[in-house]
């Protein structure tokens, strides 16, 4: 005779399996709607996936920026970190039999860097799985829900009997987000010669200056800055008072941060808007007749536009003052 709790769980799973077999899965729908309510745009999921990859790379200590340079054990640990970081972000309760309980339903969490590579344990049979995928090379991520059914799985030969979802049955996954943009790993995707020039500088400040000089008009995240500077006070190295913002101003380069006033200037110039912990750099010049159709911003009482390659260099204007409540 099963203990009451275990019998109750098994009965609930059986009912859910029967409903899913009939093409109806109210539990999956409830979990789907609950997650969508927590993160309507997917920005929180995208940030967690980005931060987890960066956490594994540990660029401040190792200087690494490429998933391929991780040790096998580190890659294996990625799934656990995604599970932990999502639970910490969304405060999912612990599940009874699976990782989480979301909207009162047990949900297992599986992550793979390779699309379709989710390893499903035997104990997840009949349960819901939250499937996460992120690819730093493609700068894409996806998250979906599926109820695990035996006939949808490949039979594996690994020792722990973990299985994968057959390619022909991935259409059973209900996607919360599919092929969304992962915040870019600028170091990974920038031109190889430019990247070499960045790391050739012999100081953290010199490397950061070269980064903002060579990776203009792109959102540069905090972890990229950390990896390039490899110093504890890396954020200080970006700002004024002898940081990159001061050093590059004589070259006409503005470095806009995530303050509202900086984001407004970036928007006026037609640049990507820096999100939390991000920067965007760009060379500007005072507006002239041949810039008549260019987006412009007013700074220090003058009109400024993004510089064209043949525009002469002039010192950049100061950015608006700001506070944390900006």
N, C-alpha and C positions, 0 to 999 in steps of 0.2 A: 504494500500500500504506500503510495507516494505521500510525503508530507503535504499539508494543505497548500502551502505557498507554491511548491514545485508543481503540484497538480494543476493549480490555478493558472500558472504561467503557461504550462503545456497546452491547456485547454484554450487559452487566449490565442496562442500561436496557431493552433489548429484552425480556429475560426477565421483568423486573419488570412491563413493560407487558402482556405476554401473561398473566401471573398476574392482574394487576388486571382485565383484560378478562374473565377467567373468574370474577371475583368473589372472588379470593383475593389478598391482598397482605401476605405475611409481613413485608416490610420496613416497611410502614406500621404494622403491629401492633407490631413491635419498637421503633420510634421512639416510638409512643404509650406503651407500657409504660415505656420509659426515662424519658420526660418525667414521667409520673405518679409514678415512683419518686423523682425529684428534687424534685417539688413536689406532694405528695399532695392538699393542700387548695386549691392555686391561689393561696395568699396571696403567694407570691414573684412570680408573674406579675402579679397585681393591683397590687402595689407598684411593679414596674418600669413598668407602663403609667401609673400615677398619677404617678410621679416624672418620667417622660419628658414628659408633658404639662406638668407644672410647670416642667421644665427649659426648655421652649420659651417658656412664658409669662414666665419670668425676673422674677417679681413683685417681688423685692427691689429691682431696678433700675428696672423699668418701671411697677410698680403694676398690671399687667394680671392678670386672673383669668378671662377669657373667651376660649375658643378662637377665636371670631369676630373678635377684635381682632388676631389674628396676621396678619402679611404672608403673601402667597401663597408666597413663597420659604421662609418658616419652616414652613408647613404641608407643603410638598413635602419638607422635610428631616426631617419626623417619622418617616418610614419608616426612614431611615438610622439615626436615633437609637435607635429601638426595636430594630433589628437589633443595633446595637453594645451597647446596655445589656443585652439578653438574653444575648448572648455573654459579656459581662463577668460577669454574675450566675451563669450556669450553666457557664461555662468550656467551652462547645462548641468543638470543634476546627474549624479552617478546612476548608471543603469542597474537593473537587477541582474540581468544576465549579459548585457552588452555594455559598451563603453558609456553611453549617455542615456538619459531619459529626456525626451523632447516631446512636449505636449502630451505627457503621460505615456509615451511609447518608448520602448527600448530600441536604441539605434546604435549600430556599430559604426566606427569611423575607419575608413581605409584610404590611404594616400599612395599615389604612385607618380614617379617622374615620367614613366612611360605610359602613354595612354592605353588603357585596357589591361595594365599590369597589376591591378588590385588583387591581392592575395586574400582569398576568402577562407576563413577557418571553418571546419565542420560544425562548430557550435553556433555559427551564424545562420545555419539553415532555417528557413522560415521567418527570419527576422529582417528588419529593414537595415540597409547599409547606406551610410552617407559616403559617397565616392568622391574624392578630391584628386585633381590632377593639375600639375603646373609644370611648364617647360620653359626654362630660362632662355634656351636658345631661340625658341619661337616667340617668347614673350606672350604666352597664352596660358589661360587657366580655365578649368571647368569644375563644377560641383553638381552632383545629381543624387537622386535617391532611387533605390531599387529594393524590392523584396527578393531575397535569395531563394531560388527554387533549384532543386537538384538537376532537373533536365536542362537548365540554362548554363551549367558549369562544365568546364573542361576537367577531365580526370588528370590530376597531377601525379608526378612521380617523386615529389619532394618528401622528405622524412616526416614533416609535421602534417602531411596530407592536405595542405592548403591548396585551394582551387582557384581558377580564374573564370571570368564570365566569357562564354563563347562569343566570338565577334558577331555572329549572326543574331545574337540575343541582346546586344548592347542597345538595340532600339527599345528595350523594355525599361531603360533608365529614364526617369523623369528628371529632366535637367532643370535645376534652379538657375544656373548660368552656364552657357556653352561657348567656348572659344572667346572668352573675354580677354581684354588687354591686361597683361601682368605688368605692373610698374617696371619700367625698363632697367636692366642692369647695364648702365652706360659703359662701364669698363669692358664688359663682355662684347658689346656691339659696336664700339667705336673703331675707327680705322686702326689697323695694327700699328702703323707707323706713328700715329698720334699717341696711341697707348704706350708705345716704347719710349716716346719722348717724355711722357708724363712720369714714368717710373725711372727715367734716366737722371732726373734732377736729384741732387744729393742732399736735400733736406725736405722735411714734411711740408714746410711753407712753399718751397720751390715747386714741389710736385702738385700742390693744390693750385698754385698760380697757373701752372701749365695745363692742368685739368680745365679750369674755367676759361682759359685762353682757347683751348682746342675743342671743347665740347659745348659750343655755344648753341643757344636756342633749344636746349634739351633739359628736361627735368632731371636734376642730379640729386639723388637721395642721400640721406644722412649716412647710410652705410658705405656708399661710394666715397664720400668725404672721409669717413673713418678709415677705410682701406687705403686710400692714397696718403693720408697724413700719417697714419700709424703712430699717433700721439694721443695722450689722454685728453688734451685740451683742443681737440680737432675743430670744434665749432668756433672757438675763438679765432682760429687761423683763417676763417672765412670772412669775418666781419671787418669793420674799419679798425682804426688804431693799429696799423701795421699788418693787418690781415690782407687776404687777397683782394677784398673790396677796395682797400686803399692802394695796394700795389698796382692794380690793373686800371685804376681810374685814369691815369695819365695816358693809357692806351685807348681810352674811350669806352672801356668795358664796364657795364653795369652788372652787378650781381644782386638779383632780387630774391628775397626770401619769402617765407609764408605769411608775413604780416599782410593785413588787408590793404594797406597803402601800397605795398610792393606788388601785390597781386593786381591791383588796379592799374598800375603802370604797365605791368606785363600785358594785361588785357588790352590796354590802349595801343600798345605797340604790335599787337597781333601775335604775341608769344604764348607758349603753353603756360598755364597758371601753376605756379609751384604749390603743391599740397603740403600738408604738415611735415616739417623736417626736410623740405626740399628747397633747391635753389635753381634759378635759371639765369644764365649769363648771356649777354649780347653786347656787341659794339654799336654805339650810337653816334650820330653826328647831328649838328643843328640843321634844321630843315632849310632846304634851298629850293630854287625853282624846279630843278629836275626831280624833286621828291614830291611833286604836287599830289600824286595819287596814293602816297604811302601813308599807312596809319601813323599817327603822331601822338606824342604825350608832351604835356607842358611840365617842365621841371626848371626850377630856379628862374622862373619868369621867361623862359624861352621854349620854343617848339623844337622837339627832338624826334628823329626817326631812326629806324635801323639803318646802319651804314651799308652802303653797297661796296663791293670789293675795291673799286677805284676811288672811293671817297678818301680824302686826306684824314689822317688821325688828328683828333682833337680831344682834349680832356673831357671826361664824362662829368655831368652835373651831379651834385649830391642827391641822393634819394630822399624822399620825405622822411621826417622824423617819425618815430613809432614808439608805441608801448606794447606790452603784452596784451592789453585790452583792445589793441588797434582793430 
